[in-house]
Structures are given as structure tokens and as C-alpha cells.
Amino acid sequence: MLGRRNASIQPRPTPDAEMERAIHPSLQQIVDLKLVESGEKERLKELLIERLVECGWKDEMKTLCREFARKKGRDTVTVHELVKVITPKGRASVPDSVKAEMLQRIRSFLASAAT
């Protein structure tokens, strides 16, 4: 019984990780906020979609999804399973040229925002 009582005594909680991030945002969070506030994030997202369609990436992902659903069984596959299987393949198959263009656009935005 004594062991049980000691086990229920908890040390004072430390600040929540979310609170810590709000107080000290990471560089990534700051960049994301600037992109959102300026509307640039939405423009970049539209450009990314356009580039992925142009290079055939979107069609390739559709094909992978259909193949997975066919193999697993259309009635038994869940969206969660599909996302879990396709996401790594999708990220790995984005053309380097598209990644480089997006990175350059973000760098240009940050350079113009810093001046």
C-alpha cells in the first residue's frame, strides 16, 4: 500500500512543449508564419501542384493508389493505410528539379522579406 501511495505522487509538471514552442518558435515556424501571412505559401502550393501535374507525378501517385487498393481489396483499404504506404513513395519520387525550384522560390521570398 505504501508503494502505491508513493507512485501516485507526481513531480511538478514542466512547461508543455506547445507552450515552449509558442515562446521560442523555431526558424521553420517563423518562416512558415511569414509565408502564410504574405499569401506566398498559397501561391507556392499552387505552383507545386502545377509542376507535379506537368511532370506526371500526380498520375503516378494515382496509379500507385489504385494498385494498392486493388491488391489490398477496395472494400478493405482505409485512407490511413493508403497514406501510410504512398506518402514515402510520393515524397521520394518528387523530381529534384521541382524541389530545387520550390527551394529557390522560398529563398527568394525570404531574401526579399529580409530587406
Distance bins in CASP14 RR format, pairs under 12 A and 6 or more apart:
PFRMAT RR
TARGET T0000
AUTHOR 0000-0000-0000
RMODE 2
METHOD distances of the structure
MODEL  1
1 7 0 0 0 0 0 1 0 0 0 0 0
1 8 0 0 0 0 0 1 0 0 0 0 0
2 8 0 0 0 0 0 1 0 0 0 0 0
2 9 0 0 0 0 0 1 0 0 0 0 0
3 9 0 0 0 0 1 0 0 0 0 0 0
13 19 0 0 0 0 0 1 0 0 0 0 0
14 20 0 0 0 0 1 0 0 0 0 0 0
15 21 0 0 0 0 0 1 0 0 0 0 0
15 22 0 0 0 0 1 0 0 0 0 0 0
15 23 0 0 0 0 1 0 0 0 0 0 0
15 24 0 0 0 0 0 1 0 0 0 0 0
16 22 0 0 0 0 1 0 0 0 0 0 0
16 23 0 0 0 0 0 1 0 0 0 0 0
17 23 0 0 0 0 0 1 0 0 0 0 0
17 24 0 0 0 0 0 1 0 0 0 0 0
17 26 0 0 0 0 0 1 0 0 0 0 0
18 24 0 0 0 0 0 1 0 0 0 0 0
18 25 0 0 0 0 0 1 0 0 0 0 0
18 29 0 0 0 0 0 1 0 0 0 0 0
19 25 0 0 0 0 0 1 0 0 0 0 0
20 26 0 0 0 0 0 1 0 0 0 0 0
20 29 0 0 0 0 0 1 0 0 0 0 0
21 27 0 0 0 0 0 1 0 0 0 0 0
21 28 0 0 0 0 0 1 0 0 0 0 0
21 29 1 0 0 1 0 0 0 0 0 0 0
21 30 0 0 0 0 0 1 0 0 0 0 0
21 32 0 0 0 0 0 1 0 0 0 0 0
21 33 0 0 0 0 0 1 0 0 0 0 0
22 29 0 0 0 0 1 0 0 0 0 0 0
22 33 0 0 0 0 0 1 0 0 0 0 0
23 29 0 0 0 0 0 1 0 0 0 0 0
24 30 0 0 0 0 0 1 0 0 0 0 0
25 31 0 0 0 0 1 0 0 0 0 0 0
25 32 0 0 0 0 1 0 0 0 0 0 0
25 33 1 0 0 1 0 0 0 0 0 0 0
25 34 0 0 0 0 0 1 0 0 0 0 0
26 32 0 0 0 0 1 0 0 0 0 0 0
26 33 0 0 0 0 0 1 0 0 0 0 0
27 33 0 0 0 0 0 1 0 0 0 0 0
27 34 0 0 0 0 0 1 0 0 0 0 0
27 110 0 0 0 0 0 1 0 0 0 0 0
28 34 0 0 0 0 0 1 0 0 0 0 0
28 35 0 0 0 0 0 1 0 0 0 0 0
28 106 0 0 0 0 0 1 0 0 0 0 0
28 110 0 0 0 0 0 1 0 0 0 0 0
29 35 0 0 0 0 0 1 0 0 0 0 0
29 36 0 0 0 0 0 1 0 0 0 0 0
30 36 0 0 0 0 0 1 0 0 0 0 0
30 37 0 0 0 0 0 1 0 0 0 0 0
30 110 0 0 0 0 0 1 0 0 0 0 0
30 113 0 0 0 0 0 1 0 0 0 0 0
30 114 0 0 0 0 0 1 0 0 0 0 0
31 37 0 0 0 0 0 1 0 0 0 0 0
31 38 0 0 0 0 0 1 0 0 0 0 0
31 40 0 0 0 0 0 1 0 0 0 0 0
31 41 0 0 0 0 1 0 0 0 0 0 0
31 44 0 0 0 0 0 1 0 0 0 0 0
31 103 0 0 0 0 0 1 0 0 0 0 0
31 106 1 0 0 1 0 0 0 0 0 0 0
31 107 0 0 0 0 0 1 0 0 0 0 0
31 109 0 0 0 0 1 0 0 0 0 0 0
31 110 1 0 0 1 0 0 0 0 0 0 0
31 113 0 0 0 0 1 0 0 0 0 0 0
31 114 0 0 0 0 0 1 0 0 0 0 0
32 38 0 0 0 0 0 1 0 0 0 0 0
32 39 0 0 0 0 0 1 0 0 0 0 0
32 40 0 0 0 0 0 1 0 0 0 0 0
32 41 1 0 0 1 0 0 0 0 0 0 0
32 44 0 0 0 0 0 1 0 0 0 0 0
32 106 0 0 0 0 0 1 0 0 0 0 0
32 109 0 0 0 0 0 1 0 0 0 0 0
32 110 0 0 0 0 0 1 0 0 0 0 0
33 39 0 0 0 0 0 1 0 0 0 0 0
33 40 0 0 0 0 0 1 0 0 0 0 0
33 41 0 0 0 0 1 0 0 0 0 0 0
33 113 0 0 0 0 0 1 0 0 0 0 0
34 40 1 0 0 1 0 0 0 0 0 0 0
34 41 0 0 0 0 1 0 0 0 0 0 0
34 106 0 0 0 0 0 1 0 0 0 0 0
34 109 1 0 0 1 0 0 0 0 0 0 0
34 110 1 0 0 1 0 0 0 0 0 0 0
34 112 0 0 0 0 0 1 0 0 0 0 0
34 113 1 0 1 0 0 0 0 0 0 0 0
34 114 0 0 0 0 1 0 0 0 0 0 0
35 41 1 1 0 0 0 0 0 0 0 0 0
35 42 0 0 0 0 1 0 0 0 0 0 0
35 43 0 0 0 0 1 0 0 0 0 0 0
35 44 1 0 0 1 0 0 0 0 0 0 0
35 45 0 0 0 0 1 0 0 0 0 0 0
35 102 0 0 0 0 0 1 0 0 0 0 0
35 105 0 0 0 0 0 1 0 0 0 0 0
35 106 1 0 0 1 0 0 0 0 0 0 0
35 109 1 0 0 1 0 0 0 0 0 0 0
35 110 0 0 0 0 1 0 0 0 0 0 0
35 113 0 0 0 0 1 0 0 0 0 0 0
36 42 0 0 0 0 1 0 0 0 0 0 0
36 43 0 0 0 0 0 1 0 0 0 0 0
36 44 0 0 0 0 0 1 0 0 0 0 0
36 45 0 0 0 0 0 1 0 0 0 0 0
36 109 0 0 0 0 0 1 0 0 0 0 0
37 109 0 0 0 0 0 1 0 0 0 0 0
37 113 0 0 0 0 1 0 0 0 0 0 0
38 44 0 0 0 0 0 1 0 0 0 0 0
38 106 0 0 0 0 0 1 0 0 0 0 0
38 109 1 0 0 1 0 0 0 0 0 0 0
38 110 0 0 0 0 0 1 0 0 0 0 0
38 112 0 0 0 0 1 0 0 0 0 0 0
38 113 1 0 0 1 0 0 0 0 0 0 0
39 45 0 0 0 0 1 0 0 0 0 0 0
39 46 0 0 0 0 0 1 0 0 0 0 0
39 109 0 0 0 0 1 0 0 0 0 0 0
39 113 0 0 0 0 0 1 0 0 0 0 0
40 46 0 0 0 0 0 1 0 0 0 0 0
40 47 0 0 0 0 0 1 0 0 0 0 0
40 102 0 0 0 0 0 1 0 0 0 0 0
40 105 0 0 0 0 1 0 0 0 0 0 0
40 106 0 0 0 0 1 0 0 0 0 0 0
40 107 0 0 0 0 0 1 0 0 0 0 0
40 108 0 0 0 0 1 0 0 0 0 0 0
40 109 1 0 1 0 0 0 0 0 0 0 0
40 110 0 0 0 0 1 0 0 0 0 0 0
40 112 0 0 0 0 1 0 0 0 0 0 0
40 113 0 0 0 0 1 0 0 0 0 0 0
41 47 0 0 0 0 0 1 0 0 0 0 0
41 48 0 0 0 0 0 1 0 0 0 0 0
41 102 0 0 0 0 0 1 0 0 0 0 0
41 105 0 0 0 0 0 1 0 0 0 0 0
41 106 0 0 0 0 1 0 0 0 0 0 0
41 109 0 0 0 0 1 0 0 0 0 0 0
42 48 0 0 0 0 0 1 0 0 0 0 0
42 49 0 0 0 0 0 1 0 0 0 0 0
43 49 0 0 0 0 0 1 0 0 0 0 0
43 50 0 0 0 0 0 1 0 0 0 0 0
43 102 0 0 0 0 0 1 0 0 0 0 0
43 105 0 0 0 0 1 0 0 0 0 0 0
43 106 0 0 0 0 0 1 0 0 0 0 0
43 108 0 0 0 0 0 1 0 0 0 0 0
43 109 0 0 0 0 1 0 0 0 0 0 0
44 50 0 0 0 0 0 1 0 0 0 0 0
44 51 0 0 0 0 0 1 0 0 0 0 0
44 98 0 0 0 0 0 1 0 0 0 0 0
44 101 0 0 0 0 1 0 0 0 0 0 0
44 102 1 0 0 1 0 0 0 0 0 0 0
44 103 0 0 0 0 0 1 0 0 0 0 0
44 104 0 0 0 0 0 1 0 0 0 0 0
44 105 1 0 1 0 0 0 0 0 0 0 0
44 106 1 0 0 1 0 0 0 0 0 0 0
44 107 0 0 0 0 0 1 0 0 0 0 0
44 108 0 0 0 0 0 1 0 0 0 0 0
44 109 0 0 0 0 1 0 0 0 0 0 0
44 110 0 0 0 0 0 1 0 0 0 0 0
45 51 0 0 0 0 0 1 0 0 0 0 0
45 52 0 0 0 0 0 1 0 0 0 0 0
45 102 0 0 0 0 1 0 0 0 0 0 0
45 105 0 0 0 0 0 1 0 0 0 0 0
45 106 0 0 0 0 0 1 0 0 0 0 0
46 52 0 0 0 0 0 1 0 0 0 0 0
46 53 0 0 0 0 0 1 0 0 0 0 0
46 102 0 0 0 0 0 1 0 0 0 0 0
46 105 0 0 0 0 0 1 0 0 0 0 0
47 53 0 0 0 0 0 1 0 0 0 0 0
47 54 0 0 0 0 0 1 0 0 0 0 0
47 98 0 0 0 0 1 0 0 0 0 0 0
47 101 1 0 0 1 0 0 0 0 0 0 0
47 102 1 0 0 1 0 0 0 0 0 0 0
47 104 0 0 0 0 0 1 0 0 0 0 0
47 105 1 0 0 1 0 0 0 0 0 0 0
47 106 0 0 0 0 0 1 0 0 0 0 0
47 109 0 0 0 0 0 1 0 0 0 0 0
48 54 0 0 0 0 0 1 0 0 0 0 0
48 55 0 0 0 0 0 1 0 0 0 0 0
48 57 0 0 0 0 1 0 0 0 0 0 0
48 58 0 0 0 0 0 1 0 0 0 0 0
48 94 0 0 0 0 1 0 0 0 0 0 0
48 95 0 0 0 0 0 1 0 0 0 0 0
48 98 1 0 0 1 0 0 0 0 0 0 0
48 99 0 0 0 0 1 0 0 0 0 0 0
48 101 0 0 0 0 1 0 0 0 0 0 0
48 102 1 0 0 1 0 0 0 0 0 0 0
48 103 0 0 0 0 0 1 0 0 0 0 0
48 105 0 0 0 0 1 0 0 0 0 0 0
48 106 0 0 0 0 0 1 0 0 0 0 0
49 55 0 0 0 0 0 1 0 0 0 0 0
49 56 0 0 0 0 0 1 0 0 0 0 0
49 57 0 0 0 0 1 0 0 0 0 0 0
49 58 1 0 0 1 0 0 0 0 0 0 0
49 61 0 0 0 0 0 1 0 0 0 0 0
49 94 0 0 0 0 0 1 0 0 0 0 0
49 98 0 0 0 0 0 1 0 0 0 0 0
49 102 0 0 0 0 0 1 0 0 0 0 0
50 56 0 0 0 0 0 1 0 0 0 0 0
50 57 0 0 0 0 0 1 0 0 0 0 0
50 58 0 0 0 0 0 1 0 0 0 0 0
50 98 0 0 0 0 1 0 0 0 0 0 0
50 101 0 0 0 0 0 1 0 0 0 0 0
50 102 0 0 0 0 0 1 0 0 0 0 0
51 57 0 0 0 0 1 0 0 0 0 0 0
51 58 0 0 0 0 1 0 0 0 0 0 0
51 94 0 0 0 0 1 0 0 0 0 0 0
51 95 0 0 0 0 1 0 0 0 0 0 0
51 96 0 0 0 0 0 1 0 0 0 0 0
51 97 0 0 0 0 1 0 0 0 0 0 0
51 98 1 0 1 0 0 0 0 0 0 0 0
51 99 0 0 0 0 1 0 0 0 0 0 0
51 100 0 0 0 0 0 1 0 0 0 0 0
51 101 1 0 0 1 0 0 0 0 0 0 0
51 102 0 0 0 0 1 0 0 0 0 0 0
51 105 0 0 0 0 0 1 0 0 0 0 0
52 58 1 0 1 0 0 0 0 0 0 0 0
52 59 0 0 0 0 1 0 0 0 0 0 0
52 60 0 0 0 0 1 0 0 0 0 0 0
52 61 0 0 0 0 1 0 0 0 0 0 0
52 62 0 0 0 0 0 1 0 0 0 0 0
52 90 0 0 0 0 1 0 0 0 0 0 0
52 91 0 0 0 0 0 1 0 0 0 0 0
52 93 0 0 0 0 1 0 0 0 0 0 0
52 94 1 0 0 1 0 0 0 0 0 0 0
52 95 0 0 0 0 1 0 0 0 0 0 0
52 97 0 0 0 0 0 1 0 0 0 0 0
52 98 1 0 0 1 0 0 0 0 0 0 0
52 99 0 0 0 0 0 1 0 0 0 0 0
52 101 0 0 0 0 0 1 0 0 0 0 0
52 102 0 0 0 0 0 1 0 0 0 0 0
53 59 0 0 0 0 1 0 0 0 0 0 0
53 60 0 0 0 0 0 1 0 0 0 0 0
53 61 0 0 0 0 0 1 0 0 0 0 0
53 62 0 0 0 0 0 1 0 0 0 0 0
53 98 0 0 0 0 0 1 0 0 0 0 0
54 95 0 0 0 0 1 0 0 0 0 0 0
54 97 0 0 0 0 0 1 0 0 0 0 0
54 98 0 0 0 0 1 0 0 0 0 0 0
54 101 0 0 0 0 0 1 0 0 0 0 0
55 61 0 0 0 0 0 1 0 0 0 0 0
55 93 0 0 0 0 1 0 0 0 0 0 0
55 94 0 0 0 0 1 0 0 0 0 0 0
55 95 1 0 1 0 0 0 0 0 0 0 0
55 96 0 0 0 0 0 1 0 0 0 0 0
55 97 1 0 0 1 0 0 0 0 0 0 0
55 98 1 0 0 1 0 0 0 0 0 0 0
55 99 0 0 0 0 0 1 0 0 0 0 0
55 101 0 0 0 0 0 1 0 0 0 0 0
56 62 0 0 0 0 1 0 0 0 0 0 0
56 63 0 0 0 0 1 0 0 0 0 0 0
56 90 0 0 0 0 0 1 0 0 0 0 0
56 93 0 0 0 0 1 0 0 0 0 0 0
56 94 0 0 0 0 0 1 0 0 0 0 0
56 95 0 0 0 0 1 0 0 0 0 0 0
56 98 0 0 0 0 0 1 0 0 0 0 0
57 63 0 0 0 0 0 1 0 0 0 0 0
57 64 0 0 0 0 0 1 0 0 0 0 0
57 86 0 0 0 0 0 1 0 0 0 0 0
57 89 0 0 0 0 0 1 0 0 0 0 0
57 90 1 0 0 1 0 0 0 0 0 0 0
57 91 0 0 0 0 0 1 0 0 0 0 0
57 92 0 0 0 0 0 1 0 0 0 0 0
57 93 1 0 0 1 0 0 0 0 0 0 0
57 94 1 0 0 1 0 0 0 0 0 0 0
57 95 1 0 0 1 0 0 0 0 0 0 0
57 97 0 0 0 0 0 1 0 0 0 0 0
57 98 1 0 0 1 0 0 0 0 0 0 0
57 99 0 0 0 0 0 1 0 0 0 0 0
58 64 0 0 0 0 0 1 0 0 0 0 0
58 65 0 0 0 0 0 1 0 0 0 0 0
58 90 0 0 0 0 0 1 0 0 0 0 0
58 93 0 0 0 0 0 1 0 0 0 0 0
58 94 0 0 0 0 0 1 0 0 0 0 0
58 98 0 0 0 0 0 1 0 0 0 0 0
59 65 0 0 0 0 0 1 0 0 0 0 0
59 66 0 0 0 0 0 1 0 0 0 0 0
59 93 0 0 0 0 0 1 0 0 0 0 0
60 66 0 0 0 0 0 1 0 0 0 0 0
60 67 0 0 0 0 0 1 0 0 0 0 0
60 86 0 0 0 0 0 1 0 0 0 0 0
60 89 0 0 0 0 1 0 0 0 0 0 0
60 90 0 0 0 0 1 0 0 0 0 0 0
60 92 0 0 0 0 0 1 0 0 0 0 0
60 93 1 0 0 1 0 0 0 0 0 0 0
60 94 0 0 0 0 0 1 0 0 0 0 0
60 95 0 0 0 0 0 1 0 0 0 0 0
61 67 0 0 0 0 0 1 0 0 0 0 0
61 68 0 0 0 0 0 1 0 0 0 0 0
61 82 0 0 0 0 0 1 0 0 0 0 0
61 83 0 0 0 0 0 1 0 0 0 0 0
61 85 0 0 0 0 0 1 0 0 0 0 0
61 86 1 0 0 1 0 0 0 0 0 0 0
61 87 0 0 0 0 1 0 0 0 0 0 0
61 88 0 0 0 0 0 1 0 0 0 0 0
61 89 1 0 0 1 0 0 0 0 0 0 0
61 90 1 0 0 1 0 0 0 0 0 0 0
61 91 0 0 0 0 0 1 0 0 0 0 0
61 92 0 0 0 0 0 1 0 0 0 0 0
61 93 1 0 0 1 0 0 0 0 0 0 0
61 94 0 0 0 0 0 1 0 0 0 0 0
62 68 0 0 0 0 0 1 0 0 0 0 0
62 69 0 0 0 0 0 1 0 0 0 0 0
62 82 0 0 0 0 0 1 0 0 0 0 0
62 86 0 0 0 0 1 0 0 0 0 0 0
62 90 0 0 0 0 0 1 0 0 0 0 0
63 69 0 0 0 0 0 1 0 0 0 0 0
63 70 0 0 0 0 0 1 0 0 0 0 0
63 86 0 0 0 0 0 1 0 0 0 0 0
63 89 0 0 0 0 0 1 0 0 0 0 0
63 90 0 0 0 0 0 1 0 0 0 0 0
63 93 0 0 0 0 0 1 0 0 0 0 0
64 70 0 0 0 0 0 1 0 0 0 0 0
64 71 0 0 0 0 0 1 0 0 0 0 0
64 82 0 0 0 0 1 0 0 0 0 0 0
64 83 0 0 0 0 0 1 0 0 0 0 0
64 85 0 0 0 0 1 0 0 0 0 0 0
64 86 1 0 1 0 0 0 0 0 0 0 0
64 87 0 0 0 0 0 1 0 0 0 0 0
64 88 0 0 0 0 0 1 0 0 0 0 0
64 89 1 0 0 1 0 0 0 0 0 0 0
64 90 1 0 0 1 0 0 0 0 0 0 0
64 92 0 0 0 0 0 1 0 0 0 0 0
64 93 0 0 0 0 1 0 0 0 0 0 0
65 71 0 0 0 0 0 1 0 0 0 0 0
65 72 0 0 0 0 0 1 0 0 0 0 0
65 74 0 0 0 0 0 1 0 0 0 0 0
65 77 0 0 0 0 1 0 0 0 0 0 0
65 79 0 0 0 0 0 1 0 0 0 0 0
65 81 0 0 0 0 0 1 0 0 0 0 0
65 82 1 0 1 0 0 0 0 0 0 0 0
65 83 0 0 0 0 1 0 0 0 0 0 0
65 85 0 0 0 0 1 0 0 0 0 0 0
65 86 1 0 1 0 0 0 0 0 0 0 0
65 87 0 0 0 0 0 1 0 0 0 0 0
65 89 0 0 0 0 0 1 0 0 0 0 0
65 90 0 0 0 0 0 1 0 0 0 0 0
66 72 0 0 0 0 0 1 0 0 0 0 0
66 73 0 0 0 0 0 1 0 0 0 0 0
66 74 0 0 0 0 1 0 0 0 0 0 0
66 77 0 0 0 0 0 1 0 0 0 0 0
66 82 0 0 0 0 0 1 0 0 0 0 0
66 86 0 0 0 0 0 1 0 0 0 0 0
67 73 0 0 0 0 0 1 0 0 0 0 0
67 74 0 0 0 0 0 1 0 0 0 0 0
67 77 0 0 0 0 0 1 0 0 0 0 0
67 82 0 0 0 0 0 1 0 0 0 0 0
67 85 0 0 0 0 0 1 0 0 0 0 0
67 86 0 0 0 0 1 0 0 0 0 0 0
67 89 0 0 0 0 0 1 0 0 0 0 0
68 74 0 0 0 0 0 1 0 0 0 0 0
68 76 0 0 0 0 0 1 0 0 0 0 0
68 77 1 0 0 1 0 0 0 0 0 0 0
68 78 0 0 0 0 0 1 0 0 0 0 0
68 79 0 0 0 0 0 1 0 0 0 0 0
68 81 1 0 0 1 0 0 0 0 0 0 0
68 82 1 0 0 1 0 0 0 0 0 0 0
68 83 0 0 0 0 0 1 0 0 0 0 0
68 84 0 0 0 0 0 1 0 0 0 0 0
68 85 1 0 1 0 0 0 0 0 0 0 0
68 86 1 0 0 1 0 0 0 0 0 0 0
68 87 0 0 0 0 0 1 0 0 0 0 0
68 89 0 0 0 0 1 0 0 0 0 0 0
69 75 0 0 0 0 1 0 0 0 0 0 0
69 76 0 0 0 0 1 0 0 0 0 0 0
69 77 1 0 1 0 0 0 0 0 0 0 0
69 78 0 0 0 0 0 1 0 0 0 0 0
69 79 0 0 0 0 0 1 0 0 0 0 0
69 81 0 0 0 0 1 0 0 0 0 0 0
69 82 1 0 0 1 0 0 0 0 0 0 0
69 85 0 0 0 0 0 1 0 0 0 0 0
69 86 0 0 0 0 0 1 0 0 0 0 0
70 76 0 0 0 0 0 1 0 0 0 0 0
70 77 0 0 0 0 1 0 0 0 0 0 0
70 82 0 0 0 0 0 1 0 0 0 0 0
71 77 0 0 0 0 1 0 0 0 0 0 0
71 81 0 0 0 0 0 1 0 0 0 0 0
71 82 0 0 0 0 0 1 0 0 0 0 0
71 85 0 0 0 0 0 1 0 0 0 0 0
72 78 0 0 0 0 1 0 0 0 0 0 0
72 81 1 0 0 1 0 0 0 0 0 0 0
72 82 0 0 0 0 1 0 0 0 0 0 0
72 84 0 0 0 0 0 1 0 0 0 0 0
72 85 0 0 0 0 1 0 0 0 0 0 0
72 86 0 0 0 0 0 1 0 0 0 0 0
73 81 0 0 0 0 0 1 0 0 0 0 0
73 82 0 0 0 0 0 1 0 0 0 0 0
74 82 0 0 0 0 0 1 0 0 0 0 0
76 82 0 0 0 0 0 1 0 0 0 0 0
77 83 0 0 0 0 0 1 0 0 0 0 0
77 84 0 0 0 0 0 1 0 0 0 0 0
77 85 0 0 0 0 1 0 0 0 0 0 0
77 86 0 0 0 0 0 1 0 0 0 0 0
78 84 0 0 0 0 1 0 0 0 0 0 0
78 85 0 0 0 0 0 1 0 0 0 0 0
79 85 0 0 0 0 0 1 0 0 0 0 0
79 86 0 0 0 0 0 1 0 0 0 0 0
79 87 0 0 0 0 0 1 0 0 0 0 0
80 86 0 0 0 0 0 1 0 0 0 0 0
80 87 0 0 0 0 0 1 0 0 0 0 0
81 87 0 0 0 0 0 1 0 0 0 0 0
82 89 0 0 0 0 0 1 0 0 0 0 0
82 90 0 0 0 0 0 1 0 0 0 0 0
83 89 0 0 0 0 0 1 0 0 0 0 0
83 90 0 0 0 0 0 1 0 0 0 0 0
83 91 0 0 0 0 0 1 0 0 0 0 0
86 92 0 0 0 0 0 1 0 0 0 0 0
86 93 0 0 0 0 0 1 0 0 0 0 0
87 93 0 0 0 0 0 1 0 0 0 0 0
87 94 0 0 0 0 0 1 0 0 0 0 0
88 94 0 0 0 0 0 1 0 0 0 0 0
90 98 0 0 0 0 0 1 0 0 0 0 0
91 98 0 0 0 0 0 1 0 0 0 0 0
91 99 0 0 0 0 1 0 0 0 0 0 0
92 99 0 0 0 0 0 1 0 0 0 0 0
93 99 0 0 0 0 0 1 0 0 0 0 0
94 100 0 0 0 0 0 1 0 0 0 0 0
94 101 0 0 0 0 0 1 0 0 0 0 0
94 102 0 0 0 0 1 0 0 0 0 0 0
94 103 0 0 0 0 0 1 0 0 0 0 0
95 101 0 0 0 0 1 0 0 0 0 0 0
95 102 0 0 0 0 0 1 0 0 0 0 0
96 102 0 0 0 0 0 1 0 0 0 0 0
96 103 0 0 0 0 0 1 0 0 0 0 0
97 103 0 0 0 0 0 1 0 0 0 0 0
97 104 0 0 0 0 0 1 0 0 0 0 0
98 104 0 0 0 0 0 1 0 0 0 0 0
98 105 0 0 0 0 0 1 0 0 0 0 0
99 105 0 0 0 0 0 1 0 0 0 0 0
99 106 0 0 0 0 0 1 0 0 0 0 0
100 106 0 0 0 0 0 1 0 0 0 0 0
100 107 0 0 0 0 0 1 0 0 0 0 0
101 107 0 0 0 0 0 1 0 0 0 0 0
101 108 0 0 0 0 0 1 0 0 0 0 0
102 108 0 0 0 0 0 1 0 0 0 0 0
102 109 0 0 0 0 0 1 0 0 0 0 0
103 109 0 0 0 0 0 1 0 0 0 0 0
103 110 0 0 0 0 0 1 0 0 0 0 0
104 110 0 0 0 0 0 1 0 0 0 0 0
104 111 0 0 0 0 0 1 0 0 0 0 0
105 111 0 0 0 0 0 1 0 0 0 0 0
105 112 0 0 0 0 0 1 0 0 0 0 0
106 112 0 0 0 0 0 1 0 0 0 0 0
106 113 0 0 0 0 0 1 0 0 0 0 0
107 113 0 0 0 0 0 1 0 0 0 0 0
107 114 0 0 0 0 0 1 0 0 0 0 0
108 114 0 0 0 0 0 1 0 0 0 0 0
108 115 0 0 0 0 0 1 0 0 0 0 0
109 115 0 0 0 0 0 1 0 0 0 0 0
END
